[in-house]
Amino acid sequence: MKRCIALVALMLAFASTAFAGDVATLVNLGFSPDSAYFMFGFYGMDTSNNKPYAEVFLVDTKRNDFAPGGVFKGMYGTELQPGWNPAGGFFKLFSDAVPIARKHKIDHLSQGRLVYLLINGIDGPDTLSFKDFDSGAQWDVTLKESVEDKAGAIASSFGLEIAVTRDEKKVSVKAGNPAIKRKGVTDYTIRQIVTAPDGKTIVVLIEKLQKDTSGSSIHYMVETFRLP
């Protein structure tokens, strides 16, 4: 038993040190009853100053864009002490987002149905092929990314190609905007794919690896679209 505990501890220690930079914790904050809005956020500790930060977003799923007034960001001056949790910064910021969450009737217990999940710490492939056993649909997803390095100045973009086949009927959708260049982002990974309560709205949660003079960080963004 002691050997098993030691092995688990070693695995957890390796997972926590495999990426030495800032790795944010992703939080699904739920959908509105009509699936028109989705709220999510993330939080972590900025390794450059050892201080907590948080970000919360309300997304208009029809427009695949942030809702007006739906972006909240906080960097907190309190340096974390041993035993403290950086989630405190998230709770503090979320209190500012509560009014807009109520306005759009976000239900924090209505988080959609997970159809794909990449376990934290694992490098995900750019091509996915899996079956949704709940609906019987076959999913084929390709993430196409482009990274440019001009004299050390990195910028990147990506697009998604999704094909969903059910009952021999195939639906193809493109998402993302390859024309948008994100400075400092060197890689993208599909972390989750979630079906909203209406069964048609899809949210793809994407991990982005960003590098700057202070080091590396992993944050999150979403792409949304609707299946016919």
N, C-alpha and C positions, 0 to 999 in steps of 0.2 A: 504493500500500500504506500509506504514512504517513497519507494522508487517511482511509483505512478504520480504521486503528488509532485515530486521533484521534476519529473519530465514535463508535466503540465506547466509548472512554474517557469521552466526553461523556455517552453514554447511561447508563453505569454510574454516573457522578457524579450525574446527574439522579435515577436510581432511588434512590440512597442518601440524597438530600436531599429527596425529594418528601414524606417524612414525617419531621419533625424530632424526634419524640419517641422513646420506647423501643420498638423493634420486636424482639420475641423471635424466636429461631430454633426452629422446631418439629422434634422428633425422634420418629420412630416406633420404638419399642423392641420391638415384636413381640407375638405371641400365644402362648398356651398351646396344646398339641397339640389339645385339644378345643374351642378357640376360646372357652372360658368366661371367659378373662381376657385383657385387652389392656393393654399398658403404653406410656405415652408421656411426653414431657416437653418442656420448652423452657427456653431460657436467653437471657440478654442482659446489657445494661449499663444500670443505672438512671441515667438522665440527670440526676436530681436530685442525685446524689452521686458520679457517675462510678465506681461500684463494681459488680462483677459479681453476678448472682443466678442461681438456677436453681430449677426445680420439676419433680418427677417424680411420676407418678400410676399406680397400678394400678387398673384398672377391672374390676368384675364385669359382664360384658356381658349376663348374664341379668337382673340387677337394674337395669342402667343406673345404677350408683352406684359409688363408690369401695369397693374391698375394705377390710376392717378392717386398719388399719395401713398403708394403701396411699397415704398422702399424705406427700410429702417436700418441704420448702421450705428454701432457703438463701439468705442475703444475706451477702456476704463483705466483710470490712473492708479488704482489700487494694485499693488504687487501681491500676487498670491503667496500665501503662507503655507507651510506644510499642513496637509489635511484639508485645505480649501479646495473647492470645486469650481472650475471656470464656468460651469453651467449657471452660476449666480449672475454672470453678465448677461446670459441669455434671458433669464427670468426678468431681470431689470429692464432690458430692452423690450421684451414682449409686452410688458405693462403699457408701453407707449403705443403698441400696435393693437391693443384690445379694442379701442373704439372702431377702427376700420374693419376688424374681424367681425364685430357685432353688426356693423352696418351691412356687410355682405353675407351675413348669416353663416359664417364659417363654423362648421361642426367639427370640433377637434377629435371626435370619436369616429368621424366618417372619413377614413384615410384611404379609401379605394381598395382595390384588390391587386395584390402583388403578383405579377406574371413572370417577372425576372428579377433576380437578386444576385449581385456579385458580392461575395464575402469580403469584408474589409481586409486590406493588406494584400490582396491578390491582384495581380496585373490582369485586367480583362482584355479579351481579344477585340479586334475591331469588327469582326464578323461573328454574328450570333445566329444560331439555328436551334430552336427549341419548340416544344409542344406545350400549349396551355391545356392541361388535362381537365380543367374545369369546363372550358368551352369546346374543347376538341380542336381548336385552331392551331395551325402550324405557323410559327413566326420565323421570318428570316430578316435580319437587321444588319445593315452595313454602315459603319461610321467611317466617313472619308474625311481625313484631316490633312491640312496643308500647313507646314511650318516654314517660315522664312527667317533666315539669319543674315542680316545685313550689317556687317562690321560689328557684330556683337549685339545688335539690336534685334531681338526676337519678336516676331508677331505671328499669329496663327489663326486659322479658321477651320470650320468643319461643317459637314452636312450629313444628314441621315437619309438612308433609303430603306423603307420598311415595306415588306410584303407579308400580308396575313391571308392564309388560305384556310377556308372552312367549308365543308360540304362541297368540295371541288370548285368553289368560287374564290378567286384570288383578287385581293384588293392591294393596290400599290400606292404608297404615299411617300412624299419627300418632305423632310422637315429640316430645320436649321437654315442658316443663311451664310453660305461660303464667302459672301462679300464682306462680312463683318470681320475685321482683323482685331484680335485681342493681344495687346502688348504684353510681352513677358510670359505668355502661356505657351508651354512647350509640349503639352500632351493632353488628350481627352480620353476619358474612359466612361462607358455606360455603367452606372452603378445600380440603377433600378429602373424598371418599367412598371407603371401602375395604371390600371384601368379605373376610371372614375365611377361613381355610383350610377351614372346613366348608361354605362356599358359601352359607350362610344368614344368618350373623351379619353385620350391617352396622355399621360405625363411621363416623359423620359428624364430621369434625374442623372445629370452628367457631372462627373468629377473632372476638375481641371487642375493641372499641375502648373504652378506659376513660379518663376524664378526671378529674383531681383538681387540687389547688392547685399541685402540682409540674409539671403538664403532662399530656401524652397518652401512652398506652402501648397496645401491641397484645400481648395474650396469647391463650391457646388453651384450649379445652375440648372435650369430646366428648359425643355422644349415641349410644347404641347400641340396636339393636332386631334382631329376627329376622324374616326372611321365612318365610311358611308353607311 
